[in-house]
Amino acid sequence: MQVTLRQGETFESLLKRFRSAVAKHGIISDYKRHQSFISKSQKLRAKIQRAQRKRMLKAARRAAA
């Protein structure tokens, strides 16, 4: 990732542009995701739990409406 200093630009605005570019490219989230190893079975379990939670919330919203 490279950000060049524009003419008359302050360091703070340069840093802000750099941070937004890093966030836009998803570098930080990718780094956090790869910090620890997660086995395939753990990924599958988490995916199933997310789907169950989503179904429960959807059913609760239908019941409330």
N, CA and C atoms as an extended XYZ file, in Angstrom:
195
Properties=species:S:1:pos:R:3:atomname:S:1:resname:S:1:resid:I:1 pbc="F F F"
N         0.858       -1.160        0.000 N   MET     1
C         0.000        0.000        0.000 CA  MET     1
C         0.904        1.224        0.000 C   MET     1
N         0.667        2.115       -0.908 N   GLN     2
C         1.496        3.305       -1.015 CA  GLN     2
C         0.617        4.533       -1.193 C   GLN     2
N         0.899        5.553       -0.385 N   VAL     3
C         0.191        6.824       -0.477 CA  VAL     3
C         1.258        7.904       -0.583 C   VAL     3
N         1.144        8.721       -1.626 N   THR     4
C         2.150        9.763       -1.817 CA  THR     4
C         1.628       11.086       -1.278 C   THR     4
N         2.545       11.872       -0.774 N   LEU     5
C         2.213       13.171       -0.200 CA  LEU     5
C         1.885       14.158       -1.318 C   LEU     5
N         0.715       14.758       -1.238 N   ARG     6
C         0.312       15.758       -2.224 CA  ARG     6
C         0.875       17.115       -1.827 C   ARG     6
N         0.963       18.000       -2.771 N   GLN     7
C         1.526       19.317       -2.513 CA  GLN     7
C         0.630       20.069       -1.540 C   GLN     7
N         1.216       20.573       -0.466 N   GLY     8
C         0.489       21.347        0.520 CA  GLY     8
C        -0.357       20.503        1.462 C   GLY     8
N        -0.207       19.181        1.436 N   GLU     9
C        -1.005       18.293        2.279 CA  GLU     9
C        -0.332       18.110        3.636 C   GLU     9
N        -1.121       18.117        4.678 N   THR    10
C        -0.575       17.920        6.017 CA  THR    10
C        -0.380       16.421        6.268 C   THR    10
N         0.433       16.141        7.271 N   PHE    11
C         0.690       14.745        7.625 CA  PHE    11
C        -0.592       14.071        8.106 C   PHE    11
N        -1.425       14.808        8.814 N   GLU    12
C        -2.665       14.239        9.343 CA  GLU    12
C        -3.601       13.789        8.215 C   GLU    12
N        -3.722       14.616        7.171 N   SER    13
C        -4.596       14.239        6.060 CA  SER    13
C        -3.992       13.074        5.266 C   SER    13
N        -2.656       13.031        5.164 N   LEU    14
C        -1.988       11.911        4.513 CA  LEU    14
C        -2.258       10.624        5.277 C   LEU    14
N        -2.143       10.693        6.588 N   LEU    15
C        -2.398        9.526        7.433 CA  LEU    15
C        -3.853        9.079        7.323 C   LEU    15
N        -4.769       10.038        7.251 N   LYS    16
C        -6.183        9.729        7.101 CA  LYS    16
C        -6.446        9.016        5.773 C   LYS    16
N        -5.825        9.490        4.698 N   ARG    17
C        -5.975        8.842        3.392 CA  ARG    17
C        -5.408        7.422        3.417 C   ARG    17
N        -4.263        7.249        4.093 N   PHE    18
C        -3.646        5.927        4.203 CA  PHE    18
C        -4.561        4.967        4.958 C   PHE    18
N        -5.093        5.417        6.084 N   ARG    19
C        -5.975        4.560        6.882 CA  ARG    19
C        -7.230        4.182        6.103 C   ARG    19
N        -7.800        5.127        5.377 N   SER    20
C        -9.012        4.821        4.606 CA  SER    20
C        -8.694        3.856        3.470 C   SER    20
N        -7.519        3.987        2.861 N   ALA    21
C        -7.129        3.064        1.787 CA  ALA    21
C        -6.927        1.656        2.332 C   ALA    21
N        -6.314        1.556        3.513 N   VAL    22
C        -6.109        0.251        4.153 CA  VAL    22
C        -7.450       -0.377        4.495 C   VAL    22
N        -8.372        0.415        5.017 N   ALA    23
C        -9.701       -0.094        5.364 CA  ALA    23
C       -10.460       -0.520        4.108 C   ALA    23
N       -10.338        0.256        3.047 N   LYS    24
C       -11.045       -0.042        1.802 CA  LYS    24
C       -10.577       -1.363        1.204 C   LYS    24
N        -9.291       -1.643        1.303 N   HIS    25
C        -8.738       -2.869        0.740 CA  HIS    25
C        -8.904       -4.064        1.674 C   HIS    25
N        -9.352       -3.833        2.903 N   GLY    26
C        -9.600       -4.930        3.836 CA  GLY    26
C        -8.348       -5.570        4.386 C   GLY    26
N        -7.278       -4.827        4.475 N   ILE    27
C        -6.001       -5.380        4.926 CA  ILE    27
C        -6.051       -5.735        6.404 C   ILE    27
N        -6.621       -4.871        7.224 N   ILE    28
C        -6.665       -5.116        8.668 CA  ILE    28
C        -7.544       -6.316        8.990 C   ILE    28
N        -8.722       -6.401        8.375 N   SER    29
C        -9.607       -7.541        8.649 CA  SER    29
C        -8.979       -8.841        8.180 C   SER    29
N        -8.267       -8.804        7.058 N   ASP    30
C        -7.575       -9.990        6.565 CA  ASP    30
C        -6.479      -10.410        7.538 C   ASP    30
N        -5.749       -9.447        8.058 N   TYR    31
C        -4.693       -9.729        9.028 CA  TYR    31
C        -5.267      -10.371       10.290 C   TYR    31
N        -6.363       -9.803       10.795 N   LYS    32
C        -6.989      -10.345       12.001 CA  LYS    32
C        -7.502      -11.754       11.771 C   LYS    32
N        -8.048      -11.998       10.579 N   ARG    33
C        -8.589      -13.317       10.272 CA  ARG    33
C        -7.491      -14.373       10.219 C   ARG    33
N        -6.284      -13.997        9.807 N   HIS    34
C        -5.186      -14.944        9.684 CA  HIS    34
C        -4.286      -14.996       10.917 C   HIS    34
N        -4.657      -14.335       11.989 N   GLN    35
C        -3.807      -14.333       13.176 CA  GLN    35
C        -3.760      -15.682       13.864 C   GLN    35
N        -4.850      -16.422       13.822 N   SER    36
C        -4.860      -17.742       14.448 CA  SER    36
C        -5.476      -18.735       13.485 C   SER    36
N        -5.018      -19.976       13.595 N   PHE    37
C        -5.504      -21.021       12.704 CA  PHE    37
C        -6.867      -21.499       13.165 C   PHE    37
N        -7.791      -21.644       12.219 N   ILE    38
C        -9.119      -22.170       12.500 CA  ILE    38
C        -9.329      -23.359       11.571 C   ILE    38
N        -9.600      -24.516       12.164 N   SER    39
C        -9.761      -25.722       11.357 CA  SER    39
C       -11.057      -25.652       10.553 C   SER    39
N       -11.165      -26.521        9.569 N   LYS    40
C       -12.348      -26.537        8.716 CA  LYS    40
C       -13.592      -26.873        9.520 C   LYS    40
N       -13.458      -27.790       10.472 N   SER    41
C       -14.627      -28.165       11.274 CA  SER    41
C       -15.095      -26.998       12.142 C   SER    41
N       -14.164      -26.203       12.663 N   GLN    42
C       -14.533      -25.035       13.450 CA  GLN    42
C       -15.215      -23.985       12.576 C   GLN    42
N       -14.714      -23.801       11.347 N   LYS    43
C       -15.335      -22.855       10.421 CA  LYS    43
C       -16.754      -23.304       10.088 C   LYS    43
N       -16.926      -24.608        9.843 N   LEU    44
C       -18.242      -25.145        9.518 CA  LEU    44
C       -19.198      -24.978       10.693 C   LEU    44
N       -18.711      -25.257       11.912 N   ARG    45
C       -19.540      -25.111       13.109 CA  ARG    45
C       -19.990      -23.661       13.272 C   ARG    45
N       -19.083      -22.723       13.063 N   ALA    46
C       -19.419      -21.307       13.186 CA  ALA    46
C       -20.437      -20.902       12.117 C   ALA    46
N       -20.279      -21.435       10.924 N   LYS    47
C       -21.208      -21.121        9.831 CA  LYS    47
C       -22.605      -21.636       10.160 C   LYS    47
N       -22.684      -22.838       10.697 N   ILE    48
C       -23.972      -23.421       11.072 CA  ILE    48
C       -24.612      -22.611       12.192 C   ILE    48
N       -23.823      -22.198       13.169 N   GLN    49
C       -24.358      -21.399       14.278 CA  GLN    49
C       -24.873      -20.050       13.789 C   GLN    49
N       -24.160      -19.418       12.856 N   ARG    50
C       -24.626      -18.150       12.290 CA  ARG    50
C       -25.957      -18.337       11.567 C   ARG    50
N       -26.072      -19.441       10.820 N   ALA    51
C       -27.315      -19.710       10.096 CA  ALA    51
C       -28.467      -19.953       11.064 C   ALA    51
N       -28.223      -20.684       12.142 N   GLN    52
C       -29.264      -20.932       13.143 CA  GLN    52
C       -29.715      -19.628       13.790 C   GLN    52
N       -28.750      -18.783       14.148 N   ARG    53
C       -29.065      -17.498       14.766 CA  ARG    53
C       -29.897      -16.641       13.816 C   ARG    53
N       -29.534      -16.664       12.538 N   LYS    54
C       -30.255      -15.889       11.539 CA  LYS    54
C       -31.692      -16.392       11.394 C   LYS    54
N       -31.868      -17.726       11.372 N   ARG    55
C       -33.215      -18.295       11.281 CA  ARG    55
C       -34.054      -17.926       12.494 C   ARG    55
N       -33.455      -17.981       13.684 N   MET    56
C       -34.176      -17.653       14.914 CA  MET    56
C       -34.624      -16.186       14.904 C   MET    56
N       -33.740      -15.284       14.494 N   LEU    57
C       -34.084      -13.865       14.436 CA  LEU    57
C       -35.185      -13.611       13.413 C   LEU    57
N       -35.093      -14.292       12.286 N   LYS    58
C       -36.105      -14.121       11.248 CA  LYS    58
C       -37.471      -14.609       11.746 C   LYS    58
N       -37.486      -15.736       12.450 N   ALA    59
C       -38.724      -16.281       12.975 CA  ALA    59
C       -39.298      -15.363       14.058 C   ALA    59
N       -38.425      -14.791       14.885 N   ALA    60
C       -38.880      -13.886       15.939 CA  ALA    60
C       -39.482      -12.617       15.338 C   ALA    60
N       -38.896      -12.125       14.266 N   ARG    61
C       -39.432      -10.929       13.607 CA  ARG    61
C       -40.799      -11.211       12.997 C   ARG    61
N       -40.947      -12.407       12.411 N   ARG    62
C       -42.241      -12.779       11.826 CA  ARG    62
C       -43.307      -12.893       12.908 C   ARG    62
N       -42.932      -13.477       14.053 N   ALA    63
C       -43.881      -13.659       15.153 CA  ALA    63
C       -44.304      -12.314       15.737 C   ALA    63
N       -43.382      -11.361       15.772 N   ALA    64
C       -43.675      -10.048       16.348 CA  ALA    64
C       -44.559       -9.217       15.412 C   ALA    64
N       -44.454       -9.469       14.140 N   ALA    65
C       -45.207       -8.656       13.166 CA  ALA    65
C       -46.623       -9.107       12.980 C   ALA    65
